[in-house]
């Protein structure tokens, strides 16, 4: 038991070579009090003072943050106050529920283990979880339960690749990834069999480039008919993130959109960045034909415009209206780099397998097992 305890405390924060990963949960909620209850298995409480006791399904543990300490009560009875609390599953299958008391109304279930740390002004919650259990939770949070089963396999491989290539994102905070879209959306355990099976059937599978390095597994909701090169959005050119024509997402959800913008706001923003275009009518009348990276006759990027005017995509044309506005007609949803989720779902529905879909959107990449990745890194 001492060895298990030390492993839990010494789990690496950097590249996750083991099968477990640390996820900061309720990352922006600032929970100050919650209840921990067991839904499967058994748990043991470890603190900086050692093992406190074991819990079963009859136990309800309340944890409250107060003056830099974690106050623990089991079924109303005080257990003590600590700065670090680790709730470690000791059965073969363990999952738990967190019910927030302050703020009220947050309730989620999680697999595996929970670590709570008392920081200076609040407590930090970290789900120490098996990588594939985490991947399954992310897949449901990112795409829901409606896509075809084959698509879940594809998304699982992408999510696993993203997680392992971004394990240092929250290094300074003491965990690998958070549970928000800043990293990957993660709302806890999934109970949907198709997603769980997809994560397990692709266990260990990741995507690498020609140098056997984990790729930047970029994806977005809908490309509107054509994805974009990576450098058109992030300035860095990656050979496997090339623009591809995609007819699979046409006439689907988020395929098209429209937005009206005040003409003065539109002109003010553009001419402030390109004064030479003050009287250029092309600012008001270019049509949607093919993807472009910049406003015609300027260096103003469509990506900047997307963020400034909160547009769904960078794939749009502009038409002036009669009431001092400009009408933007566009296609797609998201940054447009990498895999188009709507298109990939349609490919899966048409019978393409996950490998065929993946290679359609990512050029010249390879699917390998993590054990092979370790071999090449050691070599």
TIROMAR-357698 format. One record per residue (C-alpha): residue number from 1; y, x, z; chain; residue in three letters. Coordinates in steps of 0.001 Angstrom, whole numbers. Layout:
TIROMAR-357698
+-----+---------+---------+---------+-------+------+
|  nr |       y |       x |       z | kette | rest |
+-----+---------+---------+---------+-------+------+
| NUM |       Y |       X |       Z |     A |  ALA |
...
+-----+---------+---------+---------+-------+------+
***
This chain:
TIROMAR-357698
+-----+---------+---------+---------+-------+------+
|  nr |       y |       x |       z | kette | rest |
+-----+---------+---------+---------+-------+------+
|   1 |       0 |       0 |       0 |     A |  UNK |
|   2 |    2371 |    2896 |     747 |     A |  UNK |
|   3 |    1882 |    4200 |   -2808 |     A |  UNK |
|   4 |    2719 |     794 |   -4270 |     A |  UNK |
|   5 |    5813 |     593 |   -2082 |     A |  UNK |
|   6 |    7023 |    4013 |   -3234 |     A |  UNK |
|   7 |    6404 |    3157 |   -6878 |     A |  UNK |
|   8 |    8529 |      49 |   -6543 |     A |  UNK |
|   9 |   11407 |    1956 |   -4988 |     A |  UNK |
|  10 |   11154 |    4893 |   -7403 |     A |  UNK |
|  11 |   10794 |    2863 |  -10599 |     A |  UNK |
|  12 |   12756 |    4619 |  -13331 |     A |  UNK |
|  13 |   16121 |    3231 |  -14336 |     A |  UNK |
|  14 |   16228 |    5162 |  -17632 |     A |  UNK |
|  15 |   13716 |    4859 |  -20487 |     A |  UNK |
|  16 |   11038 |    2471 |  -19270 |     A |  UNK |
|  17 |    7780 |    4270 |  -19926 |     A |  UNK |
|  18 |    5925 |    2059 |  -17442 |     A |  UNK |
|  19 |    5206 |   -1591 |  -18096 |     A |  UNK |
|  20 |    7949 |   -2838 |  -15782 |     A |  UNK |
|  21 |   11676 |   -3201 |  -16359 |     A |  UNK |
|  22 |   14589 |   -4021 |  -14020 |     A |  UNK |
|  23 |   16765 |   -6998 |  -14994 |     A |  UNK |
|  24 |   19962 |   -7915 |  -13164 |     A |  UNK |
|  25 |   19744 |  -11709 |  -12732 |     A |  UNK |
|  26 |   22452 |  -14274 |  -11989 |     A |  UNK |
|  27 |   24575 |  -11341 |  -13051 |     A |  UNK |
|  28 |   27956 |  -13111 |  -13078 |     A |  UNK |
|  29 |   27229 |  -15914 |  -10580 |     A |  UNK |
|  30 |   28067 |  -14030 |   -7369 |     A |  UNK |
|  31 |   25371 |  -15701 |   -5292 |     A |  UNK |
|  32 |   25955 |  -15307 |   -1547 |     A |  UNK |
|  33 |   23021 |  -17390 |    -266 |     A |  UNK |
|  34 |   19704 |  -18563 |   -1744 |     A |  UNK |
|  35 |   16157 |  -19660 |    -975 |     A |  UNK |
|  36 |   13091 |  -17781 |   -2186 |     A |  UNK |
|  37 |    9850 |  -19757 |   -2502 |     A |  UNK |
|  38 |    6458 |  -18748 |   -3896 |     A |  UNK |
|  39 |    5040 |  -20732 |   -6811 |     A |  UNK |
|  40 |    1946 |  -18570 |   -7414 |     A |  UNK |
|  41 |     299 |  -15674 |   -5585 |     A |  UNK |
|  42 |    1464 |  -13964 |   -2404 |     A |  UNK |
|  43 |    4406 |  -11712 |   -1603 |     A |  UNK |
|  44 |    5192 |   -9003 |     924 |     A |  UNK |
|  45 |    8658 |   -8247 |    2295 |     A |  UNK |
|  46 |    9687 |   -4587 |    2290 |     A |  UNK |
|  47 |   13029 |   -3315 |    3577 |     A |  UNK |
|  48 |   14591 |      56 |    4388 |     A |  UNK |
|  49 |   12703 |    -251 |    7690 |     A |  UNK |
|  50 |    9315 |    -654 |    5993 |     A |  UNK |
|  51 |    7037 |   -3650 |    5569 |     A |  UNK |
|  52 |    8241 |   -6718 |    7476 |     A |  UNK |
|  53 |    5509 |   -9268 |    6724 |     A |  UNK |
|  54 |    3573 |  -11147 |    4049 |     A |  UNK |
|  55 |    4494 |  -14573 |    2690 |     A |  UNK |
|  56 |    2447 |  -17385 |    1172 |     A |  UNK |
|  57 |    3236 |  -20664 |    -553 |     A |  UNK |
|  58 |    4035 |  -22331 |    2791 |     A |  UNK |
|  59 |    6901 |  -19916 |    3426 |     A |  UNK |
|  60 |   10507 |  -20535 |    2445 |     A |  UNK |
|  61 |   12639 |  -17451 |    2804 |     A |  UNK |
|  62 |   16421 |  -17830 |    3016 |     A |  UNK |
|  63 |   18619 |  -14826 |    2277 |     A |  UNK |
|  64 |   22325 |  -14802 |    3072 |     A |  UNK |
|  65 |   24907 |  -12090 |    2452 |     A |  UNK |
|  66 |   27258 |  -11467 |    5380 |     A |  UNK |
|  67 |   29474 |   -8469 |    6132 |     A |  UNK |
|  68 |   27482 |   -6054 |    4018 |     A |  UNK |
|  69 |   24083 |   -7187 |    5302 |     A |  UNK |
|  70 |   21240 |   -9397 |    4069 |     A |  UNK |
|  71 |   20291 |  -11955 |    6733 |     A |  UNK |
|  72 |   16659 |  -13060 |    6372 |     A |  UNK |
|  73 |   15134 |  -16240 |    7796 |     A |  UNK |
|  74 |   11630 |  -17578 |    7237 |     A |  UNK |
|  75 |   11346 |  -21342 |    7710 |     A |  UNK |
|  76 |   14488 |  -21161 |    9842 |     A |  UNK |
|  77 |   13346 |  -18254 |   12019 |     A |  UNK |
|  78 |   15404 |  -15052 |   11941 |     A |  UNK |
|  79 |   13549 |  -12007 |   10596 |     A |  UNK |
|  80 |   16442 |   -9559 |   10753 |     A |  UNK |
|  81 |   19340 |   -8102 |    8777 |     A |  UNK |
|  82 |   18959 |   -5373 |    6173 |     A |  UNK |
|  83 |   20734 |   -3616 |    3293 |     A |  UNK |
|  84 |   17742 |   -3621 |     923 |     A |  UNK |
|  85 |   15017 |   -6233 |     562 |     A |  UNK |
|  86 |   12083 |   -6011 |   -1851 |     A |  UNK |
|  87 |    9818 |   -8991 |   -2404 |     A |  UNK |
|  88 |    6673 |   -7631 |   -4035 |     A |  UNK |
|  89 |    3860 |   -9728 |   -5435 |     A |  UNK |
|  90 |     493 |   -8729 |   -3966 |     A |  UNK |
|  91 |   -1736 |  -11173 |   -5852 |     A |  UNK |
|  92 |   -3091 |  -10775 |   -9377 |     A |  UNK |
|  93 |    -603 |  -13361 |  -10674 |     A |  UNK |
|  94 |    2732 |  -13929 |   -8949 |     A |  UNK |
|  95 |    5849 |  -15945 |   -9663 |     A |  UNK |
|  96 |    8623 |  -17324 |   -7525 |     A |  UNK |
|  97 |   11603 |  -19665 |   -7547 |     A |  UNK |
|  98 |   15184 |  -18913 |   -6604 |     A |  UNK |
|  99 |   17298 |  -21855 |   -5473 |     A |  UNK |
| 100 |   20935 |  -20970 |   -4933 |     A |  UNK |
| 101 |   22636 |  -22417 |   -1848 |     A |  UNK |
| 102 |   26038 |  -20849 |   -2484 |     A |  UNK |
| 103 |   27036 |  -21561 |   -5169 |     A |  UNK |
| 104 |   24965 |  -24724 |   -5171 |     A |  UNK |
| 105 |   22822 |  -25969 |   -8040 |     A |  UNK |
| 106 |   21326 |  -22833 |   -9621 |     A |  UNK |
| 107 |   17540 |  -22888 |   -9797 |     A |  UNK |
| 108 |   15203 |  -20657 |  -11813 |     A |  UNK |
| 109 |   11651 |  -19322 |  -11751 |     A |  UNK |
| 110 |   10700 |  -15697 |  -12325 |     A |  UNK |
| 111 |    7568 |  -13615 |  -12751 |     A |  UNK |
| 112 |    6607 |  -10594 |  -10655 |     A |  UNK |
| 113 |    9004 |   -8984 |   -8159 |     A |  UNK |
| 114 |   12517 |   -9344 |   -6741 |     A |  UNK |
| 115 |   14818 |   -6683 |   -5343 |     A |  UNK |
| 116 |   17981 |   -7607 |   -3388 |     A |  UNK |
| 117 |   20625 |   -5048 |   -2488 |     A |  UNK |
| 118 |   23666 |   -5577 |    -265 |     A |  UNK |
| 119 |   26694 |   -4193 |   -2088 |     A |  UNK |
| 120 |   30160 |   -3866 |    -613 |     A |  UNK |
| 121 |   31300 |   -7409 |   -1439 |     A |  UNK |
| 122 |   28205 |   -9253 |   -2624 |     A |  UNK |
| 123 |   24472 |   -9027 |   -3057 |     A |  UNK |
| 124 |   22748 |   -7915 |   -6212 |     A |  UNK |
| 125 |   19540 |   -9535 |   -7450 |     A |  UNK |
| 126 |   17156 |   -7615 |   -9707 |     A |  UNK |
| 127 |   13969 |   -9011 |  -11248 |     A |  UNK |
| 128 |   11450 |   -6152 |  -11443 |     A |  UNK |
| 129 |    9186 |   -7598 |  -14109 |     A |  UNK |
| 130 |    6356 |   -6748 |  -16460 |     A |  UNK |
| 131 |    7880 |   -5991 |  -19863 |     A |  UNK |
| 132 |    5867 |   -8631 |  -21728 |     A |  UNK |
| 133 |    6670 |  -11321 |  -19162 |     A |  UNK |
| 134 |   10344 |  -10443 |  -19630 |     A |  UNK |
| 135 |   10020 |  -10529 |  -23424 |     A |  UNK |
| 136 |    8491 |  -14021 |  -23274 |     A |  UNK |
| 137 |   11397 |  -15261 |  -21143 |     A |  UNK |
| 138 |   13944 |  -13745 |  -23512 |     A |  UNK |
| 139 |   12325 |  -15314 |  -26586 |     A |  UNK |
| 140 |   12645 |  -18807 |  -25121 |     A |  UNK |
| 141 |   16222 |  -18191 |  -23958 |     A |  UNK |
| 142 |   17235 |  -16822 |  -27356 |     A |  UNK |
| 143 |   15545 |  -19312 |  -29734 |     A |  UNK |
| 144 |   14109 |  -22219 |  -27723 |     A |  UNK |
| 145 |   10731 |  -23844 |  -28369 |     A |  UNK |
| 146 |   11144 |  -25344 |  -31853 |     A |  UNK |
| 147 |   10475 |  -22397 |  -34236 |     A |  UNK |
| 148 |    7016 |  -21882 |  -35801 |     A |  UNK |
| 149 |    4528 |  -19889 |  -33716 |     A |  UNK |
| 150 |    4599 |  -16949 |  -36135 |     A |  UNK |
| 151 |    8335 |  -16612 |  -35614 |     A |  UNK |
| 152 |    7845 |  -16185 |  -31862 |     A |  UNK |
| 153 |    5745 |  -13059 |  -32566 |     A |  UNK |
| 154 |    8555 |  -11604 |  -34659 |     A |  UNK |
| 155 |   11205 |  -12379 |  -32041 |     A |  UNK |
| 156 |    9009 |  -10890 |  -29309 |     A |  UNK |
| 157 |    8772 |   -7564 |  -31166 |     A |  UNK |
| 158 |   12528 |   -7549 |  -31758 |     A |  UNK |
| 159 |   13317 |   -8360 |  -28113 |     A |  UNK |
| 160 |   10891 |   -5698 |  -26866 |     A |  UNK |
| 161 |   12427 |   -3105 |  -29192 |     A |  UNK |
| 162 |   15951 |   -4035 |  -28120 |     A |  UNK |
| 163 |   15062 |   -3868 |  -24425 |     A |  UNK |
| 164 |   13459 |    -431 |  -24644 |     A |  UNK |
| 165 |   16278 |    1027 |  -26729 |     A |  UNK |
| 166 |   18922 |    -229 |  -24275 |     A |  UNK |
| 167 |   17445 |     592 |  -20883 |     A |  UNK |
| 168 |   20560 |    2536 |  -19864 |     A |  UNK |
| 169 |   23059 |    -252 |  -20476 |     A |  UNK |
| 170 |   23477 |    -941 |  -16738 |     A |  UNK |
| 171 |   22321 |    2436 |  -15467 |     A |  UNK |
| 172 |   25385 |    2856 |  -13222 |     A |  UNK |
| 173 |   24628 |    -481 |  -11543 |     A |  UNK |
| 174 |   21028 |     376 |  -10746 |     A |  UNK |
| 175 |   19125 |   -1738 |  -13275 |     A |  UNK |
| 176 |   18270 |   -1641 |  -16969 |     A |  UNK |
| 177 |   19605 |   -4838 |  -18529 |     A |  UNK |
| 178 |   21447 |   -7958 |  -17389 |     A |  UNK |
| 179 |   20402 |  -11553 |  -18114 |     A |  UNK |
| 180 |   23382 |  -12480 |  -20297 |     A |  UNK |
| 181 |   24076 |  -12215 |  -24035 |     A |  UNK |
| 182 |   25777 |   -8869 |  -23358 |     A |  UNK |
| 183 |   22185 |   -7620 |  -23270 |     A |  UNK |
| 184 |   19713 |  -10410 |  -24075 |     A |  UNK |
| 185 |   19803 |  -13983 |  -22807 |     A |  UNK |
| 186 |   17184 |  -14375 |  -20061 |     A |  UNK |
| 187 |   16763 |  -17490 |  -17929 |     A |  UNK |
| 188 |   13561 |  -16543 |  -16177 |     A |  UNK |
| 189 |    9925 |  -17483 |  -16699 |     A |  UNK |
| 190 |    8761 |  -19491 |  -19713 |     A |  UNK |
| 191 |    5885 |  -21956 |  -19409 |     A |  UNK |
| 192 |    5625 |  -22603 |  -23155 |     A |  UNK |
| 193 |    2161 |  -21476 |  -24261 |     A |  UNK |
| 194 |    3096 |  -20522 |  -27836 |     A |  UNK |
| 195 |    5775 |  -18129 |  -26611 |     A |  UNK |
| 196 |    3610 |  -16594 |  -23893 |     A |  UNK |
| 197 |     794 |  -16076 |  -26409 |     A |  UNK |
| 198 |    3178 |  -14513 |  -28944 |     A |  UNK |
| 199 |    4420 |  -11990 |  -26376 |     A |  UNK |
| 200 |     867 |  -11102 |  -25354 |     A |  UNK |
| 201 |    -501 |  -10969 |  -28925 |     A |  UNK |
| 202 |    2212 |   -8456 |  -29841 |     A |  UNK |
| 203 |    1905 |   -6528 |  -26568 |     A |  UNK |
| 204 |    3280 |   -2999 |  -26959 |     A |  UNK |
| 205 |    4525 |   -3520 |  -30532 |     A |  UNK |
| 206 |    7974 |   -2067 |  -31303 |     A |  UNK |
| 207 |    9969 |   -1241 |  -34434 |     A |  UNK |
| 208 |   10840 |    2359 |  -35299 |     A |  UNK |
| 209 |   12678 |    4116 |  -38117 |     A |  UNK |
| 210 |   11422 |    6953 |  -40307 |     A |  UNK |
| 211 |   12093 |    9439 |  -37474 |     A |  UNK |
| 212 |    9925 |    7386 |  -35066 |     A |  UNK |
| 213 |   12999 |    6302 |  -33107 |     A |  UNK |
| 214 |   13445 |    2746 |  -31853 |     A |  UNK |
| 215 |   15715 |     899 |  -34247 |     A |  UNK |
| 216 |   18847 |   -1089 |  -33506 |     A |  UNK |
| 217 |   17076 |   -4452 |  -33785 |     A |  UNK |
| 218 |   20156 |   -6477 |  -34726 |     A |  UNK |
| 219 |   19857 |  -10191 |  -35395 |     A |  UNK |
| 220 |   22151 |  -13199 |  -35753 |     A |  UNK |
| 221 |   21866 |  -16961 |  -36153 |     A |  UNK |
| 222 |   22544 |  -17435 |  -39880 |     A |  UNK |
| 223 |   23756 |  -15110 |  -42636 |     A |  UNK |
| 224 |   24813 |  -17926 |  -44992 |     A |  UNK |
| 225 |   22899 |  -16437 |  -47912 |     A |  UNK |
| 226 |   23529 |  -12697 |  -47581 |     A |  UNK |
| 227 |   23327 |  -10262 |  -44675 |     A |  UNK |
| 228 |   25767 |   -7351 |  -44341 |     A |  UNK |
| 229 |   25487 |   -3581 |  -44017 |     A |  UNK |
| 230 |   25723 |   -2263 |  -40465 |     A |  UNK |
| 231 |   28841 |    -169 |  -41224 |     A |  UNK |
| 232 |   30723 |   -3296 |  -42314 |     A |  UNK |
| 233 |   30640 |   -4486 |  -38689 |     A |  UNK |
| 234 |   30048 |   -1487 |  -36421 |     A |  UNK |
| 235 |   31239 |    1417 |  -38642 |     A |  UNK |
| 236 |   27874 |    3198 |  -38221 |     A |  UNK |
| 237 |   25654 |    3236 |  -41298 |     A |  UNK |
| 238 |   21946 |    2705 |  -40600 |     A |  UNK |
| 239 |   19614 |    2893 |  -43594 |     A |  UNK |
| 240 |   17414 |      39 |  -42388 |     A |  UNK |
| 241 |   20319 |   -2410 |  -41864 |     A |  UNK |
| 242 |   21212 |   -3048 |  -45507 |     A |  UNK |
| 243 |   22667 |   -6176 |  -47057 |     A |  UNK |
| 244 |   19996 |   -8478 |  -48495 |     A |  UNK |
| 245 |   20223 |  -11707 |  -50447 |     A |  UNK |
| 246 |   18687 |  -14440 |  -48328 |     A |  UNK |
| 247 |   17994 |  -17850 |  -49873 |     A |  UNK |
| 248 |   15811 |  -18968 |  -46954 |     A |  UNK |
| 249 |   18725 |  -19988 |  -44704 |     A |  UNK |
| 250 |   20622 |  -21976 |  -47347 |     A |  UNK |
| 251 |   20985 |  -25720 |  -46670 |     A |  UNK |
| 252 |   19866 |  -25182 |  -43082 |     A |  UNK |
| 253 |   21674 |  -25443 |  -39746 |     A |  UNK |
| 254 |   24919 |  -23417 |  -39631 |     A |  UNK |
| 255 |   24683 |  -22739 |  -43369 |     A |  UNK |
| 256 |   28333 |  -23791 |  -43878 |     A |  UNK |
| 257 |   31435 |  -24331 |  -41775 |     A |  UNK |
| 258 |   35153 |  -25126 |  -42088 |     A |  UNK |
| 259 |   38182 |  -24388 |  -39918 |     A |  UNK |
| 260 |   41894 |  -25149 |  -40311 |     A |  UNK |
| 261 |   44440 |  -22612 |  -39046 |     A |  UNK |
| 262 |   48211 |  -22875 |  -38844 |     A |  UNK |
| 263 |   49630 |  -21056 |  -41887 |     A |  UNK |
| 264 |   52332 |  -19308 |  -39852 |     A |  UNK |
| 265 |   49776 |  -17932 |  -37376 |     A |  UNK |
| 266 |   47590 |  -16786 |  -40243 |     A |  UNK |
| 267 |   50459 |  -15069 |  -42077 |     A |  UNK |
| 268 |   51909 |  -13516 |  -38914 |     A |  UNK |
| 269 |   48618 |  -11912 |  -37964 |     A |  UNK |
| 270 |   47957 |  -10553 |  -41439 |     A |  UNK |
| 271 |   51438 |   -9269 |  -42290 |     A |  UNK |
| 272 |   51761 |   -7611 |  -38879 |     A |  UNK |
| 273 |   48815 |   -5445 |  -39911 |     A |  UNK |
| 274 |   49691 |   -5148 |  -43590 |     A |  UNK |
| 275 |   53470 |   -5613 |  -44063 |     A |  UNK |
| 276 |   53197 |   -4845 |  -47777 |     A |  UNK |
| 277 |   51371 |   -8148 |  -48243 |     A |  UNK |
| 278 |   54169 |  -10355 |  -46874 |     A |  UNK |
| 279 |   54653 |  -12145 |  -50186 |     A |  UNK |
| 280 |   51119 |  -11712 |  -51463 |     A |  UNK |
| 281 |   49652 |  -15126 |  -52312 |     A |  UNK |
| 282 |   46125 |  -13674 |  -52165 |     A |  UNK |
| 283 |   46383 |  -14090 |  -48405 |     A |  UNK |
| 284 |   46171 |  -17841 |  -48930 |     A |  UNK |
| 285 |   43944 |  -18373 |  -51927 |     A |  UNK |
| 286 |   40845 |  -16233 |  -52248 |     A |  UNK |
| 287 |   37607 |  -18080 |  -52809 |     A |  UNK |
| 288 |   34191 |  -17656 |  -51288 |     A |  UNK |
| 289 |   32029 |  -15946 |  -53902 |     A |  UNK |
| 290 |   30240 |  -12936 |  -52472 |     A |  UNK |
| 291 |   30460 |  -11163 |  -49129 |     A |  UNK |
| 292 |   33550 |   -9001 |  -48716 |     A |  UNK |
| 293 |   34421 |   -6642 |  -45883 |     A |  UNK |
| 294 |   38241 |   -6803 |  -46104 |     A |  UNK |
| 295 |   41028 |   -9182 |  -47105 |     A |  UNK |
| 296 |   41783 |   -8533 |  -50814 |     A |  UNK |
| 297 |   44426 |   -5820 |  -51356 |     A |  UNK |
| 298 |   44409 |   -4770 |  -47692 |     A |  UNK |
| 299 |   42510 |   -2912 |  -45013 |     A |  UNK |
| 300 |   42281 |   -5950 |  -42727 |     A |  UNK |
| 301 |   38613 |   -6452 |  -41953 |     A |  UNK |
| 302 |   36901 |   -9817 |  -41930 |     A |  UNK |
| 303 |   35266 |   -8773 |  -38646 |     A |  UNK |
| 304 |   38715 |   -8498 |  -37013 |     A |  UNK |
| 305 |   39596 |  -11939 |  -38362 |     A |  UNK |
| 306 |   36364 |  -13393 |  -37019 |     A |  UNK |
| 307 |   37212 |  -12306 |  -33485 |     A |  UNK |
| 308 |   40944 |  -13112 |  -33671 |     A |  UNK |
| 309 |   40500 |  -16687 |  -34934 |     A |  UNK |
| 310 |   37093 |  -17323 |  -33313 |     A |  UNK |
| 311 |   35336 |  -17894 |  -36634 |     A |  UNK |
| 312 |   31609 |  -18468 |  -36990 |     A |  UNK |
| 313 |   31148 |  -15610 |  -39438 |     A |  UNK |
| 314 |   32898 |  -13110 |  -41722 |     A |  UNK |
| 315 |   31660 |  -14900 |  -44839 |     A |  UNK |
| 316 |   34510 |  -17212 |  -45909 |     A |  UNK |
| 317 |   37227 |  -18020 |  -48405 |     A |  UNK |
| 318 |   40769 |  -19337 |  -47829 |     A |  UNK |
| 319 |   42567 |  -22285 |  -49403 |     A |  UNK |
| 320 |   46158 |  -23433 |  -48639 |     A |  UNK |
| 321 |   46671 |  -27097 |  -47698 |     A |  UNK |
| 322 |   49683 |  -29363 |  -48087 |     A |  UNK |
| 323 |   50484 |  -29567 |  -44343 |     A |  UNK |
| 324 |   51358 |  -25914 |  -43683 |     A |  UNK |
| 325 |   47831 |  -24908 |  -42847 |     A |  UNK |
| 326 |   45110 |  -22798 |  -44406 |     A |  UNK |
| 327 |   41572 |  -24070 |  -44720 |     A |  UNK |
| 328 |   38793 |  -21556 |  -44186 |     A |  UNK |
| 329 |   35474 |  -22494 |  -45783 |     A |  UNK |
| 330 |   32617 |  -20281 |  -44719 |     A |  UNK |
| 331 |   28907 |  -19722 |  -44463 |     A |  UNK |
| 332 |   26625 |  -18556 |  -41695 |     A |  UNK |
| 333 |   26953 |  -17946 |  -37956 |     A |  UNK |
| 334 |   27202 |  -14533 |  -36300 |     A |  UNK |
| 335 |   27905 |  -10930 |  -37283 |     A |  UNK |
| 336 |   25505 |  -11041 |  -40248 |     A |  UNK |
| 337 |   23718 |   -7722 |  -39574 |     A |  UNK |
| 338 |   19933 |   -7434 |  -39564 |     A |  UNK |
| 339 |   17612 |  -10386 |  -39191 |     A |  UNK |
| 340 |   18871 |  -13889 |  -39969 |     A |  UNK |
| 341 |   17105 |  -16121 |  -37440 |     A |  UNK |
| 342 |   17404 |  -19337 |  -39447 |     A |  UNK |
| 343 |   16113 |  -17607 |  -42574 |     A |  UNK |
| 344 |   13282 |  -15944 |  -40651 |     A |  UNK |
| 345 |   12232 |  -19269 |  -39130 |     A |  UNK |
| 346 |   12107 |  -20822 |  -42596 |     A |  UNK |
| 347 |    9990 |  -17911 |  -43855 |     A |  UNK |
| 348 |    7577 |  -18440 |  -40956 |     A |  UNK |
| 349 |    7407 |  -22168 |  -41737 |     A |  UNK |
| 350 |    6561 |  -21304 |  -45368 |     A |  UNK |
| 351 |    3613 |  -19158 |  -44278 |     A |  UNK |
| 352 |    4993 |  -15611 |  -44234 |     A |  UNK |
| 353 |    3586 |  -13505 |  -41385 |     A |  UNK |
| 354 |    5765 |  -11709 |  -38873 |     A |  UNK |
| 355 |    5338 |   -8313 |  -40552 |     A |  UNK |
| 356 |    6426 |   -9646 |  -43956 |     A |  UNK |
| 357 |    9471 |  -11318 |  -42429 |     A |  UNK |
| 358 |   10441 |   -8230 |  -40456 |     A |  UNK |
| 359 |   10272 |   -5957 |  -43505 |     A |  UNK |
| 360 |   12332 |   -8409 |  -45543 |     A |  UNK |
| 361 |   15307 |   -7969 |  -43213 |     A |  UNK |
| 362 |   14804 |   -4366 |  -41997 |     A |  UNK |
| 363 |   14349 |   -1804 |  -44786 |     A |  UNK |
| 364 |   11863 |    1066 |  -44444 |     A |  UNK |
| 365 |   10887 |     511 |  -40801 |     A |  UNK |
| 366 |    7483 |     623 |  -39096 |     A |  UNK |
| 367 |    5764 |   -1425 |  -36400 |     A |  UNK |
| 368 |    3916 |     838 |  -33980 |     A |  UNK |
| 369 |    2425 |     617 |  -30504 |     A |  UNK |
| 370 |    4295 |    2037 |  -27532 |     A |  UNK |
| 371 |    1431 |    4444 |  -26878 |     A |  UNK |
| 372 |    2018 |    5953 |  -30326 |     A |  UNK |
| 373 |    5727 |    6192 |  -29591 |     A |  UNK |
| 374 |    4940 |    8181 |  -26440 |     A |  UNK |
| 375 |    2641 |   10471 |  -28436 |     A |  UNK |
| 376 |    5325 |   11310 |  -31012 |     A |  UNK |
| 377 |    7961 |   11862 |  -28323 |     A |  UNK |
| 378 |    5691 |   14248 |  -26440 |     A |  UNK |
| 379 |    4915 |   16055 |  -29691 |     A |  UNK |
+-----+---------+---------+---------+-------+------+
***
